[in-house]
Amino acid sequence: MSEDVEFIICNNCETPCYSFELDRKGNVATAYCALCGADEAKDFRLPEAEDVEDQG
Ligand SMILES: [Zn+2]
């Protein structure tokens, strides 16, 4: 039961990033933020429910 991750969040600029790869455990393996240039996995996090759902 794995959920597809459409994007991850850059911890530096809180921007959704679509250029990334996940490892088999679902953790961020590689990623790149085009906005701030972050390119280390630790700089990113998986989106949480509050990031995905519209808080409207
Ligand atoms: Zn960034």
N, CA, C, O and the ligand as a Tripos MOL2 file, in Angstrom:
@<TRIPOS>MOLECULE
protein
  225   223    57     0     0
PROTEIN
NO_CHARGES

@<TRIPOS>ATOM
      1 N           0.8500   -1.1950    0.0000 N.3       1 MET1
      2 CA          0.0000    0.0000    0.0000 C.3       1 MET1
      3 C           0.8820    1.2400    0.0000 C.2       1 MET1
      4 O           1.2330    1.7580    1.0600 O.2       1 MET1
      5 N           1.2280    1.7010   -1.1520 N.am      2 SER2
      6 CA          2.0390    2.9120   -1.2200 C.3       2 SER2
      7 C           1.2550    4.0060   -1.9290 C.2       2 SER2
      8 O           0.6110    3.7900   -2.9570 O.2       2 SER2
      9 N           1.3370    5.1600   -1.3460 N.am      3 GLU3
     10 CA          0.6480    6.2860   -1.9580 C.3       3 GLU3
     11 C           1.5870    7.0030   -2.9180 C.2       3 GLU3
     12 O           2.7810    7.1430   -2.6530 O.2       3 GLU3
     13 N           1.0520    7.4370   -3.9950 N.am      4 ASP4
     14 CA          1.8610    8.2110   -4.9200 C.3       4 ASP4
     15 C           2.0970    9.6020   -4.3540 C.2       4 ASP4
     16 O           1.1670   10.2860   -3.9270 O.2       4 ASP4
     17 N           3.3310    9.9920   -4.3600 N.am      5 VAL5
     18 CA          3.6720   11.3350   -3.8980 C.3       5 VAL5
     19 C           3.8450   12.2250   -5.1110 C.2       5 VAL5
     20 O           4.7130   11.9890   -5.9510 O.2       5 VAL5
     21 N           3.0230   13.2360   -5.1930 N.am      6 GLU6
     22 CA          3.0650   14.1000   -6.3690 C.3       6 GLU6
     23 C           4.1290   15.1810   -6.2440 C.2       6 GLU6
     24 O           4.6620   15.6690   -7.2410 O.2       6 GLU6
     25 N           4.4240   15.5430   -5.0090 N.am      7 PHE7
     26 CA          5.4480   16.5700   -4.8100 C.3       7 PHE7
     27 C           5.9560   16.4800   -3.3840 C.2       7 PHE7
     28 O           5.3500   15.8390   -2.5250 O.2       7 PHE7
     29 N           7.0790   17.1340   -3.1550 N.am      8 ILE8
     30 CA          7.6040   17.2460   -1.8020 C.3       8 ILE8
     31 C           7.7860   18.7260   -1.4950 C.2       8 ILE8
     32 O           7.7450   19.5710   -2.3880 O.2       8 ILE8
     33 N           7.9860   19.0210   -0.2200 N.am      9 ILE9
     34 CA          8.0820   20.4160    0.2020 C.3       9 ILE9
     35 C           9.5250   20.7650    0.5290 C.2       9 ILE9
     36 O          10.2010   20.0300    1.2490 O.2       9 ILE9
     37 N           9.9830   21.8700    0.0060 N.am     10 CYS10
     38 CA         11.3160   22.3630    0.3270 C.3      10 CYS10
     39 C          11.2710   23.0390    1.6990 C.2      10 CYS10
     40 O          10.4610   23.9350    1.9340 O.2      10 CYS10
     41 N          12.1420   22.6010    2.5880 N.am     11 ASN11
     42 CA         12.1520   23.1730    3.9340 C.3      11 ASN11
     43 C          12.6750   24.6030    3.9470 C.2      11 ASN11
     44 O          12.3850   25.3700    4.8650 O.2      11 ASN11
     45 N          13.4310   24.9500    2.9470 N.am     12 ASN12
     46 CA         14.0400   26.2780    2.9190 C.3      12 ASN12
     47 C          13.0510   27.3500    2.5020 C.2      12 ASN12
     48 O          13.0060   28.4300    3.0900 O.2      12 ASN12
     49 N          12.2620   27.0460    1.4910 N.am     13 CYS13
     50 CA         11.3730   28.0770    0.9600 C.3      13 CYS13
     51 C           9.9140   27.6190    0.9330 C.2      13 CYS13
     52 O           9.0550   28.3090    0.3860 O.2      13 CYS13
     53 N           9.6390   26.4620    1.5200 N.am     14 GLU14
     54 CA          8.2650   25.9900    1.6390 C.3      14 GLU14
     55 C           7.5690   25.8920    0.2850 C.2      14 GLU14
     56 O           6.3670   26.1310    0.1610 O.2      14 GLU14
     57 N           8.3530   25.5350   -0.7190 N.am     15 THR15
     58 CA          7.7980   25.4350   -2.0580 C.3      15 THR15
     59 C           7.6310   23.9750   -2.4680 C.2      15 THR15
     60 O           8.5190   23.1590   -2.2190 O.2      15 THR15
     61 N           6.5230   23.6420   -3.0840 N.am     16 PRO16
     62 CA          6.3720   22.2900   -3.6250 C.3      16 PRO16
     63 C           7.3810   22.0480   -4.7440 C.2      16 PRO16
     64 O           7.5370   22.8710   -5.6460 O.2      16 PRO16
     65 N           8.0580   20.9120   -4.6700 N.am     17 CYS17
     66 CA          9.0480   20.5710   -5.6810 C.3      17 CYS17
     67 C           8.6460   19.2570   -6.3440 C.2      17 CYS17
     68 O           8.2660   18.2880   -5.6860 O.2      17 CYS17
     69 N           8.7430   19.2630   -7.6590 N.am     18 TYR18
     70 CA          8.2970   18.0950   -8.4140 C.3      18 TYR18
     71 C           9.4730   17.3100   -8.9840 C.2      18 TYR18
     72 O           9.2860   16.2740   -9.6220 O.2      18 TYR18
     73 N          10.6720   17.8020   -8.7520 N.am     19 SER19
     74 CA         11.8640   17.1480   -9.2570 C.3      19 SER19
     75 C          12.5040   16.3770   -8.1150 C.2      19 SER19
     76 O          13.3150   16.9370   -7.3780 O.2      19 SER19
     77 N          12.1620   15.1160   -7.9530 N.am     20 PHE20
     78 CA         12.6750   14.3590   -6.8160 C.3      20 PHE20
     79 C          12.5140   12.8670   -7.0720 C.2      20 PHE20
     80 O          11.8020   12.4280   -7.9750 O.2      20 PHE20
     81 N          13.2090   12.1160   -6.2340 N.am     21 GLU21
     82 CA         13.0490   10.6630   -6.2560 C.3      21 GLU21
     83 C          12.9220   10.1820   -4.8270 C.2      21 GLU21
     84 O          13.5430   10.7250   -3.9130 O.2      21 GLU21
     85 N          12.1160    9.1660   -4.6480 N.am     22 LEU22
     86 CA         11.9580    8.5680   -3.3290 C.3      22 LEU22
     87 C          12.6560    7.2200   -3.2940 C.2      22 LEU22
     88 O          12.7520    6.5240   -4.3040 O.2      22 LEU22
     89 N          13.1440    6.8640   -2.1070 N.am     23 ASP23
     90 CA         13.7230    5.5400   -1.9870 C.3      23 ASP23
     91 C          12.6120    4.5220   -1.7190 C.2      23 ASP23
     92 O          11.4290    4.8620   -1.6910 O.2      23 ASP23
     93 N          13.0120    3.2970   -1.5280 N.am     24 ARG24
     94 CA         12.0130    2.2350   -1.4100 C.3      24 ARG24
     95 C          11.1740    2.3660   -0.1560 C.2      24 ARG24
     96 O          10.0780    1.8120   -0.0720 O.2      24 ARG24
     97 N          11.6880    3.0960    0.8120 N.am     25 LYS25
     98 CA         10.9360    3.3010    2.0480 C.3      25 LYS25
     99 C          10.0020    4.5010    1.9540 C.2      25 LYS25
    100 O           9.2360    4.7840    2.8750 O.2      25 LYS25
    101 N          10.0770    5.1930    0.8400 N.am     26 GLY26
    102 CA          9.2150    6.3420    0.6730 C.3      26 GLY26
    103 C           9.8290    7.6200    1.1960 C.2      26 GLY26
    104 O           9.1600    8.6490    1.2940 O.2      26 GLY26
    105 N          11.1200    7.5520    1.5360 N.am     27 ASN27
    106 CA         11.7990    8.7640    1.9800 C.3      27 ASN27
    107 C          12.4190    9.4730    0.7810 C.2      27 ASN27
    108 O          12.6320    8.8780   -0.2760 O.2      27 ASN27
    109 N          12.6970   10.7310    0.9690 N.am     28 VAL28
    110 CA         13.3010   11.4950   -0.1170 C.3      28 VAL28
    111 C          14.7240   11.0030   -0.3600 C.2      28 VAL28
    112 O          15.5480   10.9970    0.5540 O.2      28 VAL28
    113 N          15.0020   10.6020   -1.5650 N.am     29 ALA29
    114 CA         16.3370   10.1290   -1.9220 C.3      29 ALA29
    115 C          17.1330   11.2610   -2.5580 C.2      29 ALA29
    116 O          18.2290   11.6010   -2.1120 O.2      29 ALA29
    117 N          16.5640   11.8290   -3.5990 N.am     30 THR30
    118 CA         17.1890   12.9820   -4.2280 C.3      30 THR30
    119 C          16.1060   13.9870   -4.5690 C.2      30 THR30
    120 O          14.9640   13.6220   -4.8500 O.2      30 THR30
    121 N          16.4760   15.2440   -4.5420 N.am     31 ALA31
    122 CA         15.5000   16.2710   -4.8670 C.3      31 ALA31
    123 C          16.2260   17.5440   -5.2640 C.2      31 ALA31
    124 O          17.4020   17.7350   -4.9550 O.2      31 ALA31
    125 N          15.5130   18.3910   -5.9430 N.am     32 TYR32
    126 CA         16.0940   19.6610   -6.3250 C.3      32 TYR32
    127 C          15.0110   20.7350   -6.3170 C.2      32 TYR32
    128 O          13.9370   20.5600   -6.8930 O.2      32 TYR32
    129 N          15.3060   21.8260   -5.6670 N.am     33 CYS33
    130 CA         14.3690   22.9400   -5.6320 C.3      33 CYS33
    131 C          14.8410   24.0040   -6.6120 C.2      33 CYS33
    132 O          15.9090   24.5930   -6.4500 O.2      33 CYS33
    133 N          14.0360   24.2320   -7.6120 N.am     34 ALA34
    134 CA         14.4160   25.1930   -8.6410 C.3      34 ALA34
    135 C          14.3800   26.6230   -8.1130 C.2      34 ALA34
    136 O          14.9670   27.5270   -8.7080 O.2      34 ALA34
    137 N          13.6910   26.8190   -6.9990 N.am     35 LEU35
    138 CA         13.5290   28.1800   -6.5010 C.3      35 LEU35
    139 C          14.7390   28.6270   -5.6820 C.2      35 LEU35
    140 O          15.2940   29.6990   -5.9220 O.2      35 LEU35
    141 N          15.1430   27.8070   -4.7190 N.am     36 CYS36
    142 CA         16.2410   28.2170   -3.8430 C.3      36 CYS36
    143 C          17.5030   27.4040   -4.0880 C.2      36 CYS36
    144 O          18.5560   27.7150   -3.5310 O.2      36 CYS36
    145 N          17.4110   26.3680   -4.9150 N.am     37 GLY37
    146 CA         18.6050   25.6160   -5.2760 C.3      37 GLY37
    147 C          18.9570   24.5010   -4.3130 C.2      37 GLY37
    148 O          19.9900   23.8500   -4.4700 O.2      37 GLY37
    149 N          18.1110   24.2720   -3.3150 N.am     38 ALA38
    150 CA         18.3800   23.1740   -2.3910 C.3      38 ALA38
    151 C          18.4140   21.8590   -3.1460 C.2      38 ALA38
    152 O          17.5610   21.5920   -3.9930 O.2      38 ALA38
    153 N          19.4150   21.0340   -2.8290 N.am     39 ASP39
    154 CA         19.5210   19.7780   -3.5590 C.3      39 ASP39
    155 C          19.9030   18.6120   -2.6510 C.2      39 ASP39
    156 O          20.3680   17.5760   -3.1260 O.2      39 ASP39
    157 N          19.7060   18.7820   -1.3520 N.am     40 GLU40
    158 CA         19.9730   17.6860   -0.4350 C.3      40 GLU40
    159 C          18.6600   17.1560    0.1160 C.2      40 GLU40
    160 O          17.7340   17.9130    0.4070 O.2      40 GLU40
    161 N          18.6040   15.8410    0.2520 N.am     41 ALA41
    162 CA         17.3540   15.2130    0.6750 C.3      41 ALA41
    163 C          16.8640   15.7850    1.9990 C.2      41 ALA41
    164 O          15.6590   15.9110    2.2150 O.2      41 ALA41
    165 N          17.7970   16.1320    2.8870 N.am     42 LYS42
    166 CA         17.3900   16.6200    4.2010 C.3      42 LYS42
    167 C          16.7160   17.9830    4.1210 C.2      42 LYS42
    168 O          16.0860   18.4270    5.0810 O.2      42 LYS42
    169 N          16.8470   18.6340    2.9890 N.am     43 ASP43
    170 CA         16.2320   19.9490    2.8300 C.3      43 ASP43
    171 C          14.7650   19.8500    2.4360 C.2      43 ASP43
    172 O          14.0810   20.8590    2.2620 O.2      43 ASP43
    173 N          14.3010   18.6290    2.3000 N.am     44 PHE44
    174 CA         12.9330   18.4490    1.8260 C.3      44 PHE44
    175 C          12.1520   17.5490    2.7670 C.2      44 PHE44
    176 O          12.7250   16.7600    3.5170 O.2      44 PHE44
    177 N          10.8640   17.6800    2.7140 N.am     45 ARG45
    178 CA         10.0090   16.7890    3.4930 C.3      45 ARG45
    179 C           8.8320   16.3790    2.6330 C.2      45 ARG45
    180 O           8.4650   17.0650    1.6780 O.2      45 ARG45
    181 N           8.2510   15.2550    2.9880 N.am     46 LEU46
    182 CA          7.0640   14.8250    2.2850 C.3      46 LEU46
    183 C           5.8990   15.6950    2.7150 C.2      46 LEU46
    184 O           5.8260   16.1180    3.8690 O.2      46 LEU46
    185 N           4.9990   15.9590    1.8020 N.am     47 PRO47
    186 CA          3.8470   16.7880    2.1590 C.3      47 PRO47
    187 C           2.9680   16.0620    3.1650 C.2      47 PRO47
    188 O           2.6990   14.8690    3.0270 O.2      47 PRO47
    189 N           2.5300   16.7880    4.1690 N.am     48 GLU48
    190 CA          1.5980   16.2280    5.1300 C.3      48 GLU48
    191 C           0.1990   16.5600    4.6770 C.2      48 GLU48
    192 O          -0.0090   17.3330    3.7410 O.2      48 GLU48
    193 N          -0.7440   15.9680    5.3500 N.am     49 ALA49
    194 CA         -2.1350   16.1510    4.9400 C.3      49 ALA49
    195 C          -2.4910   17.6330    4.8480 C.2      49 ALA49
    196 O          -3.2170   18.0580    3.9500 O.2      49 ALA49
    197 N          -1.9730   18.3990    5.7810 N.am     50 GLU50
    198 CA         -2.3290   19.8120    5.7840 C.3      50 GLU50
    199 C          -1.7030   20.5500    4.6070 C.2      50 GLU50
    200 O          -2.1750   21.6130    4.2020 O.2      50 GLU50
    201 N          -0.6250   19.9660    4.0590 N.am     51 ASP51
    202 CA         -0.0080   20.5860    2.8960 C.3      51 ASP51
    203 C          -0.7730   20.2810    1.6250 C.2      51 ASP51
    204 O          -0.7770   21.0690    0.6790 O.2      51 ASP51
    205 N          -1.4240   19.1180    1.6180 N.am     52 VAL52
    206 CA         -2.1040   18.6760    0.4120 C.3      52 VAL52
    207 C          -3.5330   19.2010    0.3540 C.2      52 VAL52
    208 O          -3.9980   19.6840   -0.6780 O.2      52 VAL52
    209 N          -4.2060   19.0940    1.4770 N.am     53 GLU53
    210 CA         -5.6100   19.4830    1.4840 C.3      53 GLU53
    211 C          -5.7580   20.9900    1.5220 C.2      53 GLU53
    212 O          -4.9450   21.7030    2.1110 O.2      53 GLU53
    213 N          -6.7730   21.4380    0.9030 N.am     54 ASP54
    214 CA         -7.0650   22.8610    0.9040 C.3      54 ASP54
    215 C          -7.6430   23.2590    2.2480 C.2      54 ASP54
    216 O          -8.7070   22.7840    2.6430 O.2      54 ASP54
    217 N          -6.9380   24.1310    2.9450 N.am     55 GLN55
    218 CA         -7.3850   24.5220    4.2750 C.3      55 GLN55
    219 C          -8.5550   25.4990    4.1960 C.2      55 GLN55
    220 O          -9.2890   25.6920    5.1650 O.2      55 GLN55
    221 N          -8.7150   26.1110    3.0170 N.am     56 GLY56
    222 CA         -9.7770   27.0530    2.7620 C.3      56 GLY56
    223 C         -10.5300   27.4090    3.9760 C.2      56 GLY56
    224 O         -11.4670   28.2040    3.9110 O.2      56 GLY56
    225 ZN         13.5330   25.7210   -1.9410 Zn       57 ZN57
@<TRIPOS>BOND
     1     1     2 1
     2     2     3 1
     3     3     4 2
     4     3     5 am
     5     5     6 1
     6     6     7 1
     7     7     8 2
     8     7     9 am
     9     9    10 1
    10    10    11 1
    11    11    12 2
    12    11    13 am
    13    13    14 1
    14    14    15 1
    15    15    16 2
    16    15    17 am
    17    17    18 1
    18    18    19 1
    19    19    20 2
    20    19    21 am
    21    21    22 1
    22    22    23 1
    23    23    24 2
    24    23    25 am
    25    25    26 1
    26    26    27 1
    27    27    28 2
    28    27    29 am
    29    29    30 1
    30    30    31 1
    31    31    32 2
    32    31    33 am
    33    33    34 1
    34    34    35 1
    35    35    36 2
    36    35    37 am
    37    37    38 1
    38    38    39 1
    39    39    40 2
    40    39    41 am
    41    41    42 1
    42    42    43 1
    43    43    44 2
    44    43    45 am
    45    45    46 1
    46    46    47 1
    47    47    48 2
    48    47    49 am
    49    49    50 1
    50    50    51 1
    51    51    52 2
    52    51    53 am
    53    53    54 1
    54    54    55 1
    55    55    56 2
    56    55    57 am
    57    57    58 1
    58    58    59 1
    59    59    60 2
    60    59    61 am
    61    61    62 1
    62    62    63 1
    63    63    64 2
    64    63    65 am
    65    65    66 1
    66    66    67 1
    67    67    68 2
    68    67    69 am
    69    69    70 1
    70    70    71 1
    71    71    72 2
    72    71    73 am
    73    73    74 1
    74    74    75 1
    75    75    76 2
    76    75    77 am
    77    77    78 1
    78    78    79 1
    79    79    80 2
    80    79    81 am
    81    81    82 1
    82    82    83 1
    83    83    84 2
    84    83    85 am
    85    85    86 1
    86    86    87 1
    87    87    88 2
    88    87    89 am
    89    89    90 1
    90    90    91 1
    91    91    92 2
    92    91    93 am
    93    93    94 1
    94    94    95 1
    95    95    96 2
    96    95    97 am
    97    97    98 1
    98    98    99 1
    99    99   100 2
   100    99   101 am
   101   101   102 1
   102   102   103 1
   103   103   104 2
   104   103   105 am
   105   105   106 1
   106   106   107 1
   107   107   108 2
   108   107   109 am
   109   109   110 1
   110   110   111 1
   111   111   112 2
   112   111   113 am
   113   113   114 1
   114   114   115 1
   115   115   116 2
   116   115   117 am
   117   117   118 1
   118   118   119 1
   119   119   120 2
   120   119   121 am
   121   121   122 1
   122   122   123 1
   123   123   124 2
   124   123   125 am
   125   125   126 1
   126   126   127 1
   127   127   128 2
   128   127   129 am
   129   129   130 1
   130   130   131 1
   131   131   132 2
   132   131   133 am
   133   133   134 1
   134   134   135 1
   135   135   136 2
   136   135   137 am
   137   137   138 1
   138   138   139 1
   139   139   140 2
   140   139   141 am
   141   141   142 1
   142   142   143 1
   143   143   144 2
   144   143   145 am
   145   145   146 1
   146   146   147 1
   147   147   148 2
   148   147   149 am
   149   149   150 1
   150   150   151 1
   151   151   152 2
   152   151   153 am
   153   153   154 1
   154   154   155 1
   155   155   156 2
   156   155   157 am
   157   157   158 1
   158   158   159 1
   159   159   160 2
   160   159   161 am
   161   161   162 1
   162   162   163 1
   163   163   164 2
   164   163   165 am
   165   165   166 1
   166   166   167 1
   167   167   168 2
   168   167   169 am
   169   169   170 1
   170   170   171 1
   171   171   172 2
   172   171   173 am
   173   173   174 1
   174   174   175 1
   175   175   176 2
   176   175   177 am
   177   177   178 1
   178   178   179 1
   179   179   180 2
   180   179   181 am
   181   181   182 1
   182   182   183 1
   183   183   184 2
   184   183   185 am
   185   185   186 1
   186   186   187 1
   187   187   188 2
   188   187   189 am
   189   189   190 1
   190   190   191 1
   191   191   192 2
   192   191   193 am
   193   193   194 1
   194   194   195 1
   195   195   196 2
   196   195   197 am
   197   197   198 1
   198   198   199 1
   199   199   200 2
   200   199   201 am
   201   201   202 1
   202   202   203 1
   203   203   204 2
   204   203   205 am
   205   205   206 1
   206   206   207 1
   207   207   208 2
   208   207   209 am
   209   209   210 1
   210   210   211 1
   211   211   212 2
   212   211   213 am
   213   213   214 1
   214   214   215 1
   215   215   216 2
   216   215   217 am
   217   217   218 1
   218   218   219 1
   219   219   220 2
   220   219   221 am
   221   221   222 1
   222   222   223 1
   223   223   224 2
@<TRIPOS>SUBSTRUCTURE
     1 MET1         2 RESIDUE 1 A MET
     2 SER2         6 RESIDUE 1 A SER
     3 GLU3        10 RESIDUE 1 A GLU
     4 ASP4        14 RESIDUE 1 A ASP
     5 VAL5        18 RESIDUE 1 A VAL
     6 GLU6        22 RESIDUE 1 A GLU
     7 PHE7        26 RESIDUE 1 A PHE
     8 ILE8        30 RESIDUE 1 A ILE
     9 ILE9        34 RESIDUE 1 A ILE
    10 CYS10       38 RESIDUE 1 A CYS
    11 ASN11       42 RESIDUE 1 A ASN
    12 ASN12       46 RESIDUE 1 A ASN
    13 CYS13       50 RESIDUE 1 A CYS
    14 GLU14       54 RESIDUE 1 A GLU
    15 THR15       58 RESIDUE 1 A THR
    16 PRO16       62 RESIDUE 1 A PRO
    17 CYS17       66 RESIDUE 1 A CYS
    18 TYR18       70 RESIDUE 1 A TYR
    19 SER19       74 RESIDUE 1 A SER
    20 PHE20       78 RESIDUE 1 A PHE
    21 GLU21       82 RESIDUE 1 A GLU
    22 LEU22       86 RESIDUE 1 A LEU
    23 ASP23       90 RESIDUE 1 A ASP
    24 ARG24       94 RESIDUE 1 A ARG
    25 LYS25       98 RESIDUE 1 A LYS
    26 GLY26      102 RESIDUE 1 A GLY
    27 ASN27      106 RESIDUE 1 A ASN
    28 VAL28      110 RESIDUE 1 A VAL
    29 ALA29      114 RESIDUE 1 A ALA
    30 THR30      118 RESIDUE 1 A THR
    31 ALA31      122 RESIDUE 1 A ALA
    32 TYR32      126 RESIDUE 1 A TYR
    33 CYS33      130 RESIDUE 1 A CYS
    34 ALA34      134 RESIDUE 1 A ALA
    35 LEU35      138 RESIDUE 1 A LEU
    36 CYS36      142 RESIDUE 1 A CYS
    37 GLY37      146 RESIDUE 1 A GLY
    38 ALA38      150 RESIDUE 1 A ALA
    39 ASP39      154 RESIDUE 1 A ASP
    40 GLU40      158 RESIDUE 1 A GLU
    41 ALA41      162 RESIDUE 1 A ALA
    42 LYS42      166 RESIDUE 1 A LYS
    43 ASP43      170 RESIDUE 1 A ASP
    44 PHE44      174 RESIDUE 1 A PHE
    45 ARG45      178 RESIDUE 1 A ARG
    46 LEU46      182 RESIDUE 1 A LEU
    47 PRO47      186 RESIDUE 1 A PRO
    48 GLU48      190 RESIDUE 1 A GLU
    49 ALA49      194 RESIDUE 1 A ALA
    50 GLU50      198 RESIDUE 1 A GLU
    51 ASP51      202 RESIDUE 1 A ASP
    52 VAL52      206 RESIDUE 1 A VAL
    53 GLU53      210 RESIDUE 1 A GLU
    54 ASP54      214 RESIDUE 1 A ASP
    55 GLN55      218 RESIDUE 1 A GLN
    56 GLY56      222 RESIDUE 1 A GLY
    57 ZN57       225 GROUP 0 **** ****
